[in-house]
Amino acid sequence: MNLSYWEIKSWLTQVDYTIVGSGIVGLNCALSLKERFPKANILILEKGMLPQGASTKNAGFACFGSLSEILDDLKTHTEEDVVNLVKKRVNGLKLLRHTLGDANINYKQLGGFELFTELDSGLFEACISKKEAINKLLKPVFNHDVFSLKNNSFNFKNIKNQYVFNSFEGQIDTGKMMDSLIHLVSKSGIKLLNNVVVESFSEDSDSVKIKTNQFEFSTSKLLIATNGFASQLINEKVKPARAQVLITKPIKDLQIKGTFHLEKGYYYFRNIDDRILLGGGRNLDFKAEETTELKQTELIQNKLETLLKTTILPETPFQVDYRWSGIMGVGSRLLSGQKKAIVKPFSNNVFCGVRLGGMGVAIGSLVGKELADLI
């Protein structure tokens, strides 16, 4: 790229901290660094026009795990690990709300509901039998029972007549959240360059040389916050996981309010602007969805529409308005400890905060702060 003297001088000279990724983690990391080092020259590089992973593409669930998800986590994590995971998600949400304010993210605590299909009778019974034990396990975090039972008041079809209800779960407007974060970053004097792809980096004793698709430059410290794309830059155990989503056109007199989970959280839906947003389905083909391609597949999109027709809106006409995909960063489903985010030094001057495990809204702010605290 043919850069001018002014461009090099103002944006690419004497850079103290370069952050790769302008999602929830990257932006919060930049804000934390600026708070600690007010005079630092901080640069954020983003490969897309907007954050390319999941930060502007997620469903906006302010959640920390359904009952079946927590029971599933206990198969590969200790009780202490699971409690710490939940605590981190709760603290992350508190930090997000404190940083931006509830009005700026349209936070609403309408509660979360876990639905069970008729085919999931075994899972439902297992959840009911463990409900009190999990409430006891999480009591130190919430000081109240988290999970209770509620009748099928929204008249969903082909499910059990009772939901597992969680009064602590909320929802946000993802677009407002990211717009507010970007505004706060800009207001703080932090520079953000979009459409810049970091291709490689090399390190010497006191700096890191970064090669992008547009230019090369040096920085004192490099912080990688690319989550689902992390393995393209560093050798860490982070798998990309595509999440496909659709949203209906506005539905008159829509009565469904809250956040909803199906099949251990592999399907999820909510109300937003008199619409139903529905996502998930990567459990239909884990291998195919282990990709960074922002596309949709007929298999999953058909399944999502079927869920709308047969379960969520069985007696309500609807039209799909938009479809999209986001890329999460996850660990192996079968190995212990894989739900923990990776926040660590990669070398003397390179650090990473990745593998949010589909909980970016909940823990992204906290992981960003923890990444900055490594400096």
CORBELPE-V926651 format. One record per residue. N is the residue number from 1. RES is the residue in three letters. PHI is phi as a letter, one per 40 degrees, with the letter a starting at -180 (* if undefined). BURIAL is # if it has 16 or more other ideal C-beta (glycine too) atoms within 10 Angstrom, else .. Layout:
N/RES/PHI/BURIAL
N/RES/PHI/BURIAL
This chain:
1/MET/*/.
2/ASN/c/.
3/LEU/c/.
4/SER/c/.
5/TYR/d/.
6/TRP/c/.
7/GLU/c/.
8/ILE/c/.
9/LYS/c/.
10/SER/c/.
11/TRP/b/.
12/LEU/b/#
13/THR/b/.
14/GLN/f/.
15/VAL/c/#
16/ASP/c/.
17/TYR/b/#
18/THR/b/#
19/ILE/b/#
20/VAL/c/#
21/GLY/h/#
22/SER/b/#
23/GLY/c/#
24/ILE/d/#
25/VAL/c/#
26/GLY/c/#
27/LEU/c/#
28/ASN/c/#
29/CYS/c/#
30/ALA/c/#
31/LEU/c/#
32/SER/c/#
33/LEU/c/#
34/LYS/c/#
35/GLU/c/.
36/ARG/c/.
37/PHE/b/.
38/PRO/d/.
39/LYS/c/.
40/ALA/c/#
41/ASN/c/#
42/ILE/b/#
43/LEU/b/#
44/ILE/b/#
45/LEU/b/#
46/GLU/b/#
47/LYS/c/#
48/GLY/b/.
49/MET/c/.
50/LEU/b/.
51/PRO/d/#
52/GLN/c/#
53/GLY/c/#
54/ALA/b/#
55/SER/c/#
56/THR/b/#
57/LYS/b/#
58/ASN/c/#
59/ALA/c/#
60/GLY/g/#
61/PHE/c/#
62/ALA/c/#
63/CYS/b/#
64/PHE/b/#
65/GLY/h/#
66/SER/c/#
67/LEU/d/#
68/SER/c/#
69/GLU/c/#
70/ILE/c/#
71/LEU/c/#
72/ASP/c/#
73/ASP/c/#
74/LEU/c/#
75/LYS/c/.
76/THR/b/#
77/HIS/b/#
78/THR/c/.
79/GLU/d/.
80/GLU/c/.
81/ASP/c/#
82/VAL/c/#
83/VAL/c/#
84/ASN/c/.
85/LEU/c/#
86/VAL/c/#
87/LYS/c/.
88/LYS/c/#
89/ARG/c/#
90/VAL/c/#
91/ASN/c/#
92/GLY/c/#
93/LEU/c/#
94/LYS/c/.
95/LEU/c/#
96/LEU/d/#
97/ARG/c/#
98/HIS/c/.
99/THR/c/#
100/LEU/b/#
101/GLY/g/.
102/ASP/d/.
103/ALA/c/.
104/ASN/c/#
105/ILE/b/#
106/ASN/f/#
107/TYR/c/#
108/LYS/b/#
109/GLN/c/.
110/LEU/c/.
111/GLY/g/#
112/GLY/b/#
113/PHE/b/#
114/GLU/b/#
115/LEU/b/#
116/PHE/b/#
117/THR/c/#
118/GLU/c/.
119/LEU/c/.
120/ASP/c/#
121/SER/d/.
122/GLY/c/.
123/LEU/c/#
124/PHE/c/#
125/GLU/c/.
126/ALA/c/.
127/CYS/c/#
128/ILE/c/#
129/SER/c/.
130/LYS/b/#
131/LYS/d/#
132/GLU/c/.
133/ALA/c/.
134/ILE/c/#
135/ASN/d/#
136/LYS/c/.
137/LEU/c/#
138/LEU/c/#
139/LYS/d/.
140/PRO/c/.
141/VAL/c/#
142/PHE/b/#
143/ASN/g/.
144/HIS/a/.
145/ASP/c/.
146/VAL/c/#
147/PHE/b/#
148/SER/a/.
149/LEU/b/.
150/LYS/b/.
151/ASN/c/.
152/ASN/c/.
153/SER/c/.
154/PHE/c/#
155/ASN/f/.
156/PHE/c/#
157/LYS/b/.
158/ASN/f/.
159/ILE/b/#
160/LYS/c/#
161/ASN/c/.
162/GLN/b/.
163/TYR/b/#
164/VAL/c/#
165/PHE/b/#
166/ASN/b/#
167/SER/c/#
168/PHE/c/#
169/GLU/c/#
170/GLY/b/#
171/GLN/a/#
172/ILE/b/#
173/ASP/c/#
174/THR/d/#
175/GLY/c/.
176/LYS/c/#
177/MET/d/#
178/MET/c/#
179/ASP/c/#
180/SER/c/#
181/LEU/c/#
182/ILE/c/#
183/HIS/c/.
184/LEU/c/#
185/VAL/c/#
186/SER/c/.
187/LYS/c/.
188/SER/c/.
189/GLY/g/.
190/ILE/c/#
191/LYS/c/#
192/LEU/b/#
193/LEU/b/#
194/ASN/c/.
195/ASN/f/.
196/VAL/b/#
197/VAL/c/#
198/VAL/c/#
199/GLU/c/.
200/SER/a/.
201/PHE/a/#
202/SER/b/.
203/GLU/b/.
204/ASP/b/.
205/SER/c/.
206/ASP/b/.
207/SER/a/.
208/VAL/b/#
209/LYS/c/.
210/ILE/b/#
211/LYS/b/.
212/THR/b/#
213/ASN/c/.
214/GLN/b/.
215/PHE/a/#
216/GLU/b/.
217/PHE/a/#
218/SER/b/#
219/THR/b/#
220/SER/c/#
221/LYS/b/#
222/LEU/b/#
223/LEU/b/#
224/ILE/b/#
225/ALA/b/#
226/THR/b/#
227/ASN/f/#
228/GLY/c/#
229/PHE/b/#
230/ALA/d/#
231/SER/c/#
232/GLN/c/#
233/LEU/b/#
234/ILE/b/#
235/ASN/c/.
236/GLU/b/#
237/LYS/c/.
238/VAL/b/#
239/LYS/c/#
240/PRO/c/#
241/ALA/b/#
242/ARG/c/#
243/ALA/b/#
244/GLN/c/#
245/VAL/b/#
246/LEU/b/#
247/ILE/a/#
248/THR/c/#
249/LYS/c/.
250/PRO/d/.
251/ILE/b/#
252/LYS/c/.
253/ASP/f/.
254/LEU/c/#
255/GLN/c/.
256/ILE/c/#
257/LYS/b/.
258/GLY/h/#
259/THR/b/#
260/PHE/b/#
261/HIS/b/#
262/LEU/b/#
263/GLU/f/#
264/LYS/f/#
265/GLY/g/#
266/TYR/c/#
267/TYR/b/#
268/TYR/a/#
269/PHE/a/#
270/ARG/a/#
271/ASN/c/#
272/ILE/a/#
273/ASP/f/.
274/ASP/g/.
275/ARG/b/#
276/ILE/b/#
277/LEU/b/#
278/LEU/b/#
279/GLY/a/#
280/GLY/h/#
281/GLY/g/#
282/ARG/c/#
283/ASN/c/.
284/LEU/c/.
285/ASP/a/.
286/PHE/d/.
287/LYS/c/.
288/ALA/c/.
289/GLU/c/#
290/GLU/c/.
291/THR/a/#
292/THR/b/.
293/GLU/c/.
294/LEU/c/.
295/LYS/b/.
296/GLN/b/#
297/THR/b/#
298/GLU/c/.
299/LEU/d/.
300/ILE/c/#
301/GLN/c/#
302/ASN/c/.
303/LYS/c/#
304/LEU/c/#
305/GLU/c/#
306/THR/c/.
307/LEU/c/#
308/LEU/c/#
309/LYS/c/.
310/THR/c/.
311/THR/b/#
312/ILE/c/#
313/LEU/b/#
314/PRO/c/.
315/GLU/b/.
316/THR/b/#
317/PRO/c/.
318/PHE/a/#
319/GLN/b/.
320/VAL/c/#
321/ASP/c/.
322/TYR/b/.
323/ARG/b/#
324/TRP/a/.
325/SER/b/#
326/GLY/b/#
327/ILE/b/#
328/MET/c/#
329/GLY/b/#
330/VAL/b/#
331/GLY/c/#
332/SER/c/.
333/ARG/c/.
334/LEU/b/.
335/LEU/b/.
336/SER/c/.
337/GLY/g/.
338/GLN/c/#
339/LYS/c/#
340/LYS/c/.
341/ALA/c/#
342/ILE/c/#
343/VAL/b/#
344/LYS/a/.
345/PRO/c/.
346/PHE/c/#
347/SER/a/.
348/ASN/c/.
349/ASN/b/#
350/VAL/b/#
351/PHE/b/#
352/CYS/b/#
353/GLY/b/#
354/VAL/a/#
355/ARG/g/#
356/LEU/c/#
357/GLY/g/#
358/GLY/g/#
359/MET/b/#
360/GLY/c/#
361/VAL/c/#
362/ALA/c/#
363/ILE/b/#
364/GLY/d/#
365/SER/c/#
366/LEU/c/#
367/VAL/c/#
368/GLY/c/#
369/LYS/c/#
370/GLU/c/#
371/LEU/c/#
372/ALA/c/#
373/ASP/c/.
374/LEU/c/.
375/ILE/c/#
